[in-house]
Amino acid sequence: MNEIITRLATSIALMVLAAIVMLAGFGFLLAAFYLGLLRFIEPPMAALAVGFSAFMVALILLLIARRSSRPRRRPLVRRPSDGMAYAAEIPGEASGGLEAEAVDLGMRLASDGRRLLRSHAKGAALTALCAGLVVGVSPRLRRTVWRFMQ
């Protein structure tokens, strides 16, 4: 375990050192760019051009980092017989039994419910919050819901 932590700490230290060296190298590149521009334009304009180019490089890197950090969305694919694979797994039942149909119906309802919740996530969260507040505030409603659930 200590060996893993040591290797991880060494890797992190080397990455930080590499980032510092790269930052220094980028600074020297910007300085060379500035000095090269001084031959053609005034010093304030050269500084503006160098600053703007550095800003654009940083913006592009931030956009790339933002795009790569987002989870990739996969399109929802509806499988025609999602429950049939589960229906065949019920021990002692043929694929046409009542339990197999119940499993198939349950799987379809779960799939439809999941899709509905994902498409209306904010409304579902707000509804759950309001219902929780109402049930938490009203003891009479809480008893009614408790009796209904038993």
QUIGIDA-V861203 format. One record per residue. N is the residue number from 1. RES is the residue in one letter. PSI is psi in whole degrees, 0 to 359 (* if undefined). OMEGA is omega in radians with two decimals (NA if undefined). Layout:
n: (N,N)
res: (RES,RES)
psi: (PSI,PSI)
omega: (OMEGA,OMEGA)
This chain:
n: (1,2,3,4,5,6,7,8,9,10,11,12,13,14,15,16,17,18,19,20,21,22,23,24,25,26,27,28,29,30,31,32,33,34,35,36,37,38,39,40,41,42,43,44,45,46,47,48,49,50,51,52,53,54,55,56,57,58,59,60,61,62,63,64,65,66,67,68,69,70,71,72,73,74,75,76,77,78,79,80,81,82,83,84,85,86,87,88,89,90,91,92,93,94,95,96,97,98,99,100,101,102,103,104,105,106,107,108,109,110,111,112,113,114,115,116,117,118,119,120,121,122,123,124,125,126,127,128,129,130,131,132,133,134,135,136,137,138,139,140,141,142,143,144,145,146,147,148,149,150)
res: (M,N,E,I,I,T,R,L,A,T,S,I,A,L,M,V,L,A,A,I,V,M,L,A,G,F,G,F,L,L,A,A,F,Y,L,G,L,L,R,F,I,E,P,P,M,A,A,L,A,V,G,F,S,A,F,M,V,A,L,I,L,L,L,I,A,R,R,S,S,R,P,R,R,R,P,L,V,R,R,P,S,D,G,M,A,Y,A,A,E,I,P,G,E,A,S,G,G,L,E,A,E,A,V,D,L,G,M,R,L,A,S,D,G,R,R,L,L,R,S,H,A,K,G,A,A,L,T,A,L,C,A,G,L,V,V,G,V,S,P,R,L,R,R,T,V,W,R,F,M,Q)
psi: (318,326,321,316,320,316,320,316,320,317,316,317,318,323,319,317,318,322,321,316,319,321,318,318,321,323,317,323,318,321,318,321,317,312,325,324,336,336,334,329,169,153,318,323,325,317,320,317,318,315,318,318,321,320,317,320,315,320,317,318,320,320,320,317,320,317,322,341,346,142,141,132,129,137,143,124,124,120,131,321,60,322,342,329,325,327,326,343,354,123,135,12,142,167,350,10,169,321,322,321,323,318,317,315,317,319,320,317,319,318,315,320,319,315,320,317,321,324,339,49,316,316,320,320,318,320,316,321,313,316,320,320,317,315,326,330,322,109,326,315,323,317,319,316,322,317,321,324,339,*)
omega: (3.12,3.13,3.12,3.13,3.12,3.12,3.11,3.12,3.10,3.12,3.14,3.13,3.12,3.09,3.11,3.11,3.10,3.11,3.12,3.12,3.11,3.11,3.09,3.10,3.11,3.08,3.10,3.07,3.10,3.10,3.11,3.10,3.13,-3.14,3.08,3.13,-3.13,3.11,-3.01,-3.08,-3.14,-3.12,3.12,3.12,3.09,3.11,3.11,3.14,3.13,3.12,3.13,3.14,3.09,3.10,-3.13,3.09,3.13,3.13,3.11,3.11,3.10,3.11,3.09,3.13,3.14,-3.12,-3.11,-3.14,3.11,3.04,-3.13,3.12,3.06,3.12,3.11,-3.14,3.12,3.10,-3.02,-3.10,-3.09,-3.08,-3.07,3.10,3.12,-3.13,-3.13,-3.09,3.14,-3.07,3.05,-3.13,3.01,-3.04,-3.12,-3.07,3.14,3.13,3.12,3.10,3.11,3.10,3.13,3.12,3.11,3.13,3.11,3.10,3.12,3.13,3.12,3.12,3.11,3.13,3.13,3.12,3.12,-3.12,3.14,-3.03,-3.10,3.12,3.12,3.12,3.13,3.10,3.11,3.11,3.14,3.12,3.11,3.11,-3.12,-3.14,3.12,-3.09,-3.02,3.10,-3.14,3.10,3.12,3.09,3.12,3.13,3.12,3.11,3.14,-3.10,-3.11,NA)
